[in-house]
């Protein structure tokens, strides 16, 4: 069991603050992913947990024990780096066994742990090879195996798949997910810039963002399950960061509430959003948002001109120039032969629209999409 708690955590490099007021609780066995824009402090936060950086304020607890002053080797963690960090002159077996021999474990125990880990990661036939004779995916599995054999309380991954090509990333991602299931109550913290990795691996996502008005300082924008961040973004930053293509945004002005809906005017178009109107004053600037898959194309009261088409095989993304604003509306549709320059009718359904106040905070949604209804009971 390995609960990790961060309370009031801050980090300064010299006089320059980079992380502020991080509070986070990672449950035993949880797979937690840190994600955010470049330079937002993801790796710095991971290195603080690892003991490779010292916090400027706050506490780091592992299993209830404060570890701020403990060296990395005393925290009972294992870290997998982006660069693999394998010893080139050692075989796969020797790389995996090195740390165990340093701990002076009996030879039989060292061999047993290496054999179990290599079998789990399908490395048994590669144990006598050296890193130069391995593919990138095989080297990464060796780096993971070297961490597994130590049986740590916590696994830390710092963008472990970024050096792999697309197909290897998918395969290794599946292996990491399987490994997490097999290890049970061992917590994992994983840093990535890849949304697909975050959405598919995480039990919990921690999305970091730079604080407005404090250049370079980052804090947590939202913590939750992947689907919570996708369907219930806490603010416009989360809504725009999670999802590819990102959420469509339309600048508007609140025009009142009626029958459980908020009306807003964008240009000369009145749009309805099934959200709470609590605290909303008519005339207040708001931002409406909608995911590309929720834009209805082919019917509706509005029209747009196709300016770009992305055919992805099983679906198509259509970019529409509309009267709602300067930014195109991106719609996900079934494979089609629509061409650039065509005019299409479309609709932005009230039950799919999000509304963000002037400060960026999201209004509570009243309607739920079919694939998020399970969240209502969470």
Rosetta blueprint (number, residue, H / E / L):
1 X L
2 X L
3 X L
4 X E
5 X E
6 X E
7 X E
8 X E
9 X E
10 X E
11 X E
12 X E
13 X E
14 X L
15 X L
16 X E
17 X E
18 X E
19 X E
20 X E
21 X E
22 X E
23 X E
24 X E
25 X E
26 X E
27 X L
28 X L
29 X L
30 X L
31 X E
32 X E
33 X E
34 X E
35 X E
36 X E
37 X L
38 X L
39 X L
40 X L
41 X L
42 X H
43 X H
44 X H
45 X H
46 X H
47 X H
48 X H
49 X H
50 X H
51 X L
52 X L
53 X L
54 X L
55 X L
56 X L
57 X E
58 X E
59 X E
60 X E
61 X E
62 X E
63 X L
64 X L
65 X E
66 X E
67 X L
68 X L
69 X L
70 X L
71 X L
72 X H
73 X H
74 X H
75 X L
76 X L
77 X E
78 X E
79 X E
80 X E
81 X L
82 X L
83 X L
84 X L
85 X L
86 X L
87 X L
88 X L
89 X L
90 X L
91 X E
92 X H
93 X H
94 X H
95 X H
96 X H
97 X H
98 X H
99 X H
100 X H
101 X H
102 X H
103 X L
104 X L
105 X L
106 X L
107 X H
108 X H
109 X H
110 X H
111 X H
112 X H
113 X H
114 X H
115 X H
116 X H
117 X H
118 X H
119 X H
120 X H
121 X L
122 X L
123 X L
124 X H
125 X H
126 X H
127 X L
128 X L
129 X L
130 X E
131 X H
132 X H
133 X H
134 X L
135 X L
136 X H
137 X H
138 X H
139 X H
140 X H
141 X H
142 X H
143 X H
144 X H
145 X H
146 X H
147 X H
148 X H
149 X L
150 X L
151 X L
152 X L
153 X L
154 X E
155 X E
156 X E
157 X E
158 X E
159 X L
160 X L
161 X L
162 X L
163 X L
164 X L
165 X L
166 X H
167 X H
168 X H
169 X H
170 X H
171 X H
172 X H
173 X H
174 X H
175 X H
176 X H
177 X H
178 X H
179 X H
180 X H
181 X H
182 X H
183 X H
184 X L
185 X L
186 X L
187 X E
188 X E
189 X E
190 X E
191 X E
192 X L
193 X L
194 X L
195 X H
196 X H
197 X H
198 X H
199 X H
200 X H
201 X H
202 X L
203 X L
204 X E
205 X E
206 X E
207 X E
208 X E
209 X E
210 X E
211 X L
212 X L
213 X L
214 X L
215 X L
216 X L
217 X L
218 X E
219 X E
220 X E
221 X E
222 X E
223 X E
224 X E
225 X L
226 X H
227 X H
228 X H
229 X H
230 X H
231 X H
232 X L
233 X L
234 X L
235 X E
236 X H
237 X H
238 X H
239 X H
240 X H
241 X H
242 X L
243 X L
244 X L
245 X L
246 X L
247 X L
248 X E
249 X E
250 X E
251 X E
252 X E
253 X E
254 X E
255 X E
256 X E
257 X E
258 X E
259 X L
260 X L
261 X E
262 X E
263 X E
264 X E
265 X E
266 X E
267 X L
268 X L
269 X E
270 X E
271 X E
272 X E
273 X E
274 X L
275 X E
276 X L
277 X L
278 X L
279 X L
280 X L
281 X L
282 X L
283 X L
284 X L
285 X E
286 X E
287 X E
288 X E
289 X E
290 X E
291 X L
292 X H
293 X H
294 X H
295 X E
296 X E
297 X E
298 X E
299 X E
300 X E
301 X E
302 X E
303 X E
304 X E
305 X E
306 X E
307 X E
308 X E
309 X E
310 X E
311 X E
312 X L
313 X L
314 X L
315 X E
316 X E
317 X E
318 X E
319 X E
320 X E
321 X E
322 X L
323 X L
324 X L
325 X L
326 X L
327 X L
328 X L
329 X E
330 X E
331 X E
332 X E
333 X E
334 X E
335 X L
336 X L
337 X L
338 X L
339 X L
340 X L
341 X L
342 X L
343 X E
344 X E
345 X E
346 X E
347 X E
348 X E
349 X L
350 X H
351 X H
352 X H
353 X L
354 X E
355 X E
356 X E
357 X L
358 X L
359 X L
360 X L
361 X E
362 X E
363 X L
364 X L
365 X E
366 X L
367 X L
368 X L
369 X L
370 X H
371 X H
372 X H
373 X H
374 X H
375 X H
376 X H
377 X H
378 X L
